[in-house]
Amino acid sequence: MTDAADITADLFGPHVPAHLYVHVPFCASKCDYCDFASVAGADEDFVEVVFAGIRTQVTTWARSGLDGVIETVYFGGGTPSLHPEQVLRTLAHIRDTLVVHPNAEITVEANPDSLPAQVAGAFAAQGVTRVSVGVQSFDDHVLRVLGRRHDAVSARRACQAVIDAGMDLSVDLMCGVPGQTITSWSETLARAAATGAHHASVYPLTIEDGTPMSAAVSAGLLPEPNQDEAADMMVLAEATLGYHGLSRYEVANYAESRGHESRHNTAYWTGRPYAGLGPGAHGMLDAATARAVGLLSDADEGVARVRYGNAASIADWLVGQGDSVETLTNAEARREDVMLGMRLTRGVSAADVDAARLNRVMTSLGEDGLVEPEAGPRGGARWKTTRRGWLLGNEVFGRIWLGE
């Protein structure tokens, strides 16, 4: 019997991934909660060197000789909007060297303090279709706790600039912040809906080791985030955003029902290969493509999928050192597809669960009230998380991945 991953490789062979993630590792300053791969205050010469390296990675894919059409490009960070000319130069290089679908989704992450109207207009003029604005909150006190550079007024102004430029607006929001109240959160949700955004992402604050916020909590200057309060805020977000026409389609993501879901992020959750460009970026390739680009040798048997990470250190990345490679077998790839697919509100098909040999796990999760079966369209059965399973997603995903 031939596994599904092998069938895909046989039918399509190696190919340039349809989805590109470009990591821009520069910020004006580091937020107190951030542990992302980014540096603050880099000079323009250094910025040019890094973007030149990213364009070289694009050229390497173009010279691979592999077929493929780019369907989504996502500039994340860091703060891509801090260097709009470099972002647009890199986007032009992608278009010049790779085949980009005429209706490709092109997303740029932005902070409100680096998104004046002229920058938004420049993005739109060069074919950016979507901007994800890191609002986090419309409460100035909460923004100060997070160490953000902007205030609520500039957040609203940046969101309006995206709308005025004719691009799709997505807003990022954060809950469970020390000192954040339900009233403050409710007002932030209402103001987010009033921006005209077609998409929103809602994340509970996580305290990461080594960050200024972690030090403040350890010193007793800030209270630990309350997980129960954060869960209540997630539930309130679902109700409030849903009332305004933004339905939850993934653990933390909401969109209007008229096709405004993030196509790029959905590729992650549905097992589509993607290439990560830039320091600290990650990618996932099928085995055939990984072999074609030298990440996997012919001697590596039984591999269905390769996950790789570019070095987070810019110095290491520039000289090609410090990259990581992880291989997955067919069985692991199937489990991973189910695990990631359960992030979506639509869940996964019972056939995929069966193929991954996870029926016993799903039954056990169902007995614990974390997942439930559902009759799908045209008679296809599916598994999806319950409300409790959504809020306890890490437990669901962990048990699926372990297969127990």
C-alpha positions as CSV (number, residue, x, y, z in Angstrom):
1,M,0.0,0.0,0.0
2,T,1.3,3.5,-0.9
3,D,1.1,6.2,1.6
4,A,-0.6,9.5,0.7
5,A,2.7,11.5,1.1
6,D,4.3,9.1,-1.5
7,I,1.3,9.5,-3.8
8,T,1.7,13.3,-3.7
9,A,5.4,13.1,-4.5
10,D,4.8,10.7,-7.4
11,L,2.1,12.9,-8.9
12,F,3.7,16.3,-8.6
13,G,7.4,15.7,-7.9
14,P,9.6,18.3,-6.3
15,H,8.4,21.9,-6.6
16,V,8.9,25.4,-5.3
17,P,6.5,25.7,-2.3
18,A,3.4,27.8,-3.1
19,H,3.8,29.7,0.2
20,L,6.8,32.0,1.1
21,Y,7.4,33.4,4.6
22,V,9.9,36.2,4.7
23,H,11.3,37.0,8.2
24,V,12.3,40.7,8.6
25,P,14.4,40.7,11.9
26,F,14.3,44.4,12.6
27,C,12.3,46.5,15.1
28,A,12.5,50.1,16.3
29,S,12.6,48.7,19.8
30,K,11.9,45.4,21.5
31,C,8.6,45.0,23.3
32,D,8.8,43.9,26.9
33,Y,7.1,40.5,26.2
34,C,8.9,39.7,22.9
35,D,11.4,36.8,22.4
36,F,11.2,36.7,18.6
37,A,14.3,36.7,16.5
38,S,14.7,40.4,16.0
39,V,17.1,43.2,16.7
40,A,16.4,46.9,17.5
41,G,18.1,50.0,16.1
42,A,20.0,48.4,13.2
43,D,21.7,50.8,10.8
44,E,20.7,51.0,7.2
45,D,23.9,49.3,5.9
46,F,23.2,46.3,8.0
47,V,19.6,46.2,7.0
48,E,20.7,46.3,3.3
49,V,23.0,43.3,3.9
50,V,20.3,41.2,5.5
51,F,17.7,42.0,2.8
52,A,20.3,41.3,0.1
53,G,20.7,37.9,1.8
54,I,17.0,37.3,1.7
55,R,16.9,38.1,-2.0
56,T,19.8,35.7,-2.5
57,Q,17.7,33.0,-0.9
58,V,14.9,33.8,-3.4
59,T,17.3,33.6,-6.2
60,T,18.5,30.2,-5.0
61,W,14.9,28.9,-5.2
62,A,14.5,30.4,-8.7
63,R,17.7,28.7,-9.9
64,S,16.6,25.3,-8.5
65,G,14.9,24.5,-11.8
66,L,11.7,23.4,-10.0
67,D,8.2,24.2,-11.2
68,G,5.7,25.9,-8.9
69,V,3.5,28.9,-8.6
70,I,3.6,31.2,-5.5
71,E,0.2,31.6,-4.0
72,T,1.0,33.6,-0.8
73,V,3.9,35.7,0.4
74,Y,4.0,36.8,4.1
75,F,6.5,39.4,5.4
76,G,6.6,38.9,9.1
77,G,9.0,40.0,11.9
78,G,10.2,41.9,13.5
79,T,8.5,45.0,11.9
80,P,8.6,44.8,8.1
81,S,6.8,48.2,7.8
82,L,9.9,49.8,9.4
83,H,11.7,49.3,6.0
84,P,9.1,49.6,3.3
85,E,11.5,50.2,0.5
86,Q,13.4,47.0,1.2
87,V,10.2,45.0,1.6
88,L,8.9,46.2,-1.8
89,R,12.3,45.7,-3.5
90,T,12.2,42.1,-2.2
91,L,8.6,41.6,-3.3
92,A,9.6,42.9,-6.8
93,H,12.5,40.4,-6.8
94,I,10.2,37.5,-5.9
95,R,7.9,38.5,-8.8
96,D,10.9,38.9,-11.2
97,T,12.5,35.5,-10.4
98,L,9.6,33.2,-9.4
99,V,6.1,32.6,-10.9
100,V,3.6,34.5,-8.7
101,H,-0.1,33.9,-9.2
102,P,-1.9,37.1,-10.3
103,N,-4.3,36.7,-7.4
104,A,-1.6,35.9,-4.8
105,E,-2.2,37.0,-1.2
106,I,0.6,39.3,-0.2
107,T,0.7,40.2,3.5
108,V,2.9,42.6,5.4
109,E,3.0,42.9,9.2
110,A,3.1,46.4,10.5
111,N,3.3,48.4,13.7
112,P,1.1,51.5,14.0
113,D,4.1,53.7,14.6
114,S,5.7,52.7,11.3
115,L,2.6,52.8,9.0
116,P,1.8,56.4,7.9
117,A,-0.6,56.8,5.0
118,Q,2.2,57.2,2.5
119,V,3.7,53.8,3.4
120,A,0.3,52.1,3.3
121,G,-0.3,53.7,-0.1
122,A,3.1,52.5,-1.4
123,F,2.3,48.9,-0.3
124,A,-1.0,49.0,-2.1
125,A,0.5,50.4,-5.2
126,Q,3.0,47.6,-5.4
127,G,0.4,44.8,-5.0
128,V,0.4,44.1,-1.3
129,T,-3.1,42.8,-0.7
130,R,-3.2,42.6,3.1
131,V,-1.7,44.3,6.1
132,S,-1.6,42.8,9.6
133,V,-1.4,45.6,12.1
134,G,0.0,44.9,15.6
135,V,-2.5,46.9,17.6
136,Q,-2.5,44.6,20.6
137,S,-4.8,47.0,22.5
138,F,-6.8,50.2,22.2
139,D,-6.1,50.9,25.9
140,D,-3.0,53.1,26.4
141,H,-2.4,51.7,29.9
142,V,-2.3,48.2,28.5
143,L,0.0,49.3,25.7
144,R,2.4,50.8,28.3
145,V,2.5,47.5,30.2
146,L,3.4,45.7,27.0
147,G,6.1,48.2,26.2
148,R,4.5,49.2,22.9
149,R,5.7,52.3,21.1
150,H,2.3,53.4,19.9
151,D,-0.9,54.6,21.5
152,A,-4.6,54.0,20.7
153,V,-4.9,57.1,18.5
154,S,-2.0,56.0,16.3
155,A,-3.4,52.5,16.2
156,R,-6.7,53.7,14.8
157,R,-4.9,56.0,12.4
158,A,-2.8,53.1,11.0
159,C,-5.8,50.9,10.6
160,Q,-7.6,53.7,8.7
161,A,-4.6,54.1,6.4
162,V,-4.8,50.4,5.4
163,I,-8.5,50.7,4.7
164,D,-8.1,54.0,2.7
165,A,-5.4,52.3,0.6
166,G,-7.8,49.6,-0.4
167,M,-6.1,46.7,1.3
168,D,-7.5,44.0,3.6
169,L,-6.9,44.9,7.2
170,S,-6.1,42.4,9.9
171,V,-5.6,43.5,13.5
172,D,-3.6,41.6,16.2
173,L,-5.0,41.8,19.7
174,M,-3.6,40.5,23.0
175,C,-5.5,39.5,26.2
176,G,-4.6,38.3,29.6
177,V,-2.2,41.3,30.1
178,P,-1.5,42.1,33.8
179,G,-3.8,45.0,34.8
180,Q,-6.1,44.5,31.8
181,T,-9.8,44.5,32.8
182,I,-12.8,42.9,31.2
183,T,-14.1,46.4,30.6
184,S,-10.9,47.5,28.9
185,W,-10.8,44.3,26.8
186,S,-14.5,44.7,25.8
187,E,-13.7,48.3,24.6
188,T,-10.7,47.1,22.6
189,L,-12.8,44.4,20.9
190,A,-15.5,47.0,20.0
191,R,-12.9,49.4,18.6
192,A,-11.2,46.7,16.7
193,A,-14.5,45.8,15.0
194,A,-15.1,49.4,14.3
195,T,-11.9,49.7,12.2
196,G,-13.5,47.8,9.4
197,A,-11.0,45.0,9.7
198,H,-12.0,41.8,7.8
199,H,-9.7,39.7,10.0
200,A,-8.5,39.6,13.6
201,S,-6.1,37.5,15.6
202,V,-6.5,37.2,19.4
203,Y,-3.7,35.8,21.5
204,P,-3.4,35.4,25.3
205,L,-0.2,36.9,26.7
206,T,2.6,34.4,27.3
207,I,5.5,35.3,29.6
208,E,8.7,34.2,27.9
209,D,11.9,33.6,29.8
210,G,14.6,36.2,29.3
211,T,12.2,39.0,28.5
212,P,11.9,42.3,30.5
213,M,8.3,41.3,31.3
214,S,9.5,38.0,32.7
215,A,12.0,39.9,34.9
216,A,9.3,42.2,36.1
217,V,7.0,39.3,37.0
218,S,9.9,37.6,38.9
219,A,10.6,40.8,40.8
220,G,7.0,41.2,41.8
221,L,6.6,44.4,39.8
222,L,3.9,42.8,37.7
223,P,1.4,40.0,38.6
224,E,1.5,36.7,36.8
225,P,-1.1,36.6,34.0
226,N,-4.3,34.9,35.2
227,Q,-5.1,32.0,32.8
228,D,-8.7,31.8,33.9
229,E,-9.2,35.5,33.1
230,A,-7.4,35.1,29.8
231,A,-9.8,32.2,28.9
232,D,-12.8,34.4,29.8
233,M,-11.4,37.1,27.5
234,M,-11.0,34.6,24.7
235,V,-14.6,33.6,25.1
236,L,-15.7,37.3,25.1
237,A,-13.6,37.9,21.9
238,E,-15.4,35.1,20.2
239,A,-18.8,36.5,21.1
240,T,-18.0,40.1,20.4
241,L,-16.2,39.7,17.1
242,G,-18.8,37.1,16.0
243,Y,-21.5,39.7,16.7
244,H,-19.7,42.1,14.4
245,G,-19.4,39.5,11.6
246,L,-15.9,38.1,12.3
247,S,-16.3,34.4,12.9
248,R,-13.7,32.3,14.6
249,Y,-12.2,29.8,12.1
250,E,-9.1,28.8,14.0
251,V,-7.9,28.8,17.6
252,A,-7.0,32.4,17.6
253,N,-8.1,33.8,14.2
254,Y,-11.4,35.4,13.1
255,A,-12.6,36.5,9.7
256,E,-15.6,37.6,7.7
257,S,-17.2,34.7,6.0
258,R,-16.6,36.1,2.5
259,G,-13.2,34.6,2.0
260,H,-11.1,36.8,4.3
261,E,-9.3,34.0,6.1
262,S,-5.6,34.1,6.0
263,R,-4.6,31.9,3.0
264,H,-1.0,31.9,4.1
265,N,-1.6,30.8,7.7
266,T,-4.2,28.3,6.6
267,A,-1.5,26.6,4.5
268,Y,0.4,26.0,7.8
269,W,-2.6,24.4,9.4
270,T,-3.4,22.1,6.4
271,G,0.0,20.6,5.8
272,R,1.0,22.7,2.7
273,P,4.7,23.0,2.1
274,Y,6.2,26.5,2.6
275,A,9.6,28.1,2.4
276,G,11.1,30.3,5.1
277,L,13.4,33.0,4.0
278,G,15.6,35.2,6.3
279,P,17.2,34.7,9.7
280,G,15.1,32.8,12.2
281,A,12.5,31.7,9.5
282,H,11.2,28.2,9.4
283,G,10.0,26.1,6.4
284,M,8.4,22.8,5.7
285,L,9.0,20.7,2.5
286,D,7.9,17.4,1.2
287,A,10.7,14.8,0.9
288,A,11.0,15.1,-2.9
289,T,11.5,18.9,-2.8
290,A,13.9,18.6,0.2
291,R,16.0,16.1,-1.8
292,A,16.0,18.4,-4.8
293,V,17.4,21.3,-2.9
294,G,19.9,19.3,-0.8
295,L,18.2,19.2,2.6
296,L,17.8,15.5,2.3
297,S,19.9,12.8,0.7
298,D,18.8,9.8,-1.2
299,A,20.1,7.7,1.6
300,D,17.5,9.1,4.0
301,E,14.7,6.6,3.6
302,G,11.3,6.6,5.1
303,V,11.1,10.4,5.3
304,A,7.9,12.1,4.2
305,R,8.5,15.7,5.4
306,V,11.3,17.9,6.3
307,R,11.1,20.9,8.7
308,Y,14.0,23.3,8.7
309,G,14.9,26.4,10.6
310,N,17.3,29.2,9.4
311,A,19.8,30.3,12.1
312,A,18.2,32.9,14.4
313,S,21.6,34.6,14.8
314,I,21.9,37.0,11.8
315,A,25.7,36.5,11.8
316,D,25.3,32.7,11.6
317,W,22.6,33.0,9.0
318,L,24.7,35.2,6.7
319,V,27.5,32.6,6.6
320,G,25.2,29.6,6.3
321,Q,25.7,28.2,9.8
322,G,23.4,27.2,12.6
323,D,20.5,25.9,10.5
324,S,18.4,23.0,11.9
325,V,16.7,20.2,10.0
326,E,14.0,17.8,11.4
327,T,12.7,14.8,9.4
328,L,9.2,13.3,9.8
329,T,8.1,9.8,8.8
330,N,4.8,9.2,7.0
331,A,3.2,8.3,10.3
332,E,4.5,11.4,12.0
333,A,3.4,13.6,9.1
334,R,-0.1,12.2,9.3
335,R,-0.2,12.8,13.0
336,E,1.1,16.4,12.5
337,D,-1.6,17.0,9.9
338,V,-4.3,16.0,12.3
339,M,-2.8,17.9,15.1
340,L,-2.6,21.2,13.1
341,G,-5.9,20.6,11.4
342,M,-7.6,20.4,14.8
343,R,-6.7,24.1,15.3
344,L,-9.4,24.9,12.7
345,T,-13.0,25.1,13.8
346,R,-14.0,22.8,11.0
347,G,-11.6,20.1,12.4
348,V,-10.4,17.2,10.4
349,S,-12.0,14.4,8.5
350,A,-12.6,11.0,10.2
351,A,-10.8,9.5,7.3
352,D,-7.6,11.4,8.1
353,V,-7.9,10.4,11.7
354,D,-8.2,6.8,10.7
355,A,-5.2,7.1,8.3
356,A,-3.1,8.5,11.1
357,R,-4.2,5.7,13.4
358,L,-5.6,8.1,16.0
359,N,-9.1,6.7,16.5
360,R,-8.3,5.6,20.1
361,V,-6.8,9.0,20.9
362,M,-9.8,10.8,19.6
363,T,-12.1,8.6,21.5
364,S,-10.1,9.3,24.7
365,L,-10.2,13.0,24.0
366,G,-13.9,12.8,23.4
367,E,-14.4,11.0,26.8
368,D,-12.6,14.0,28.4
369,G,-14.9,16.4,26.7
370,L,-12.2,17.9,24.5
371,V,-13.3,16.8,21.0
372,E,-16.4,15.6,19.4
373,P,-17.5,13.9,16.2
374,E,-19.6,15.7,13.7
375,A,-21.4,14.7,10.5
376,G,-19.8,16.6,7.7
377,P,-21.1,17.7,4.3
378,R,-22.1,14.9,1.9
379,G,-22.0,12.4,4.7
380,G,-18.3,12.8,5.6
381,A,-17.7,12.5,9.3
382,R,-15.3,14.9,11.1
383,W,-13.7,15.5,14.4
384,K,-13.5,19.0,15.9
385,T,-12.7,20.5,19.3
386,T,-15.4,21.3,21.8
387,R,-15.5,24.7,23.5
388,R,-13.4,23.2,26.4
389,G,-11.0,21.7,23.9
390,W,-10.5,25.0,22.2
391,L,-9.5,26.6,25.4
392,L,-7.3,23.6,26.4
393,G,-5.8,23.3,22.9
394,N,-2.3,22.5,24.0
395,E,-3.5,19.4,25.8
396,V,-5.4,18.3,22.7
397,F,-2.5,19.0,20.3
398,G,0.0,17.3,22.6
399,R,-2.0,14.1,23.0
400,I,-2.6,13.9,19.2
401,W,1.1,14.4,18.5
402,L,2.2,11.7,21.0
403,G,-0.6,9.4,19.7
404,E,-1.8,8.7,23.2
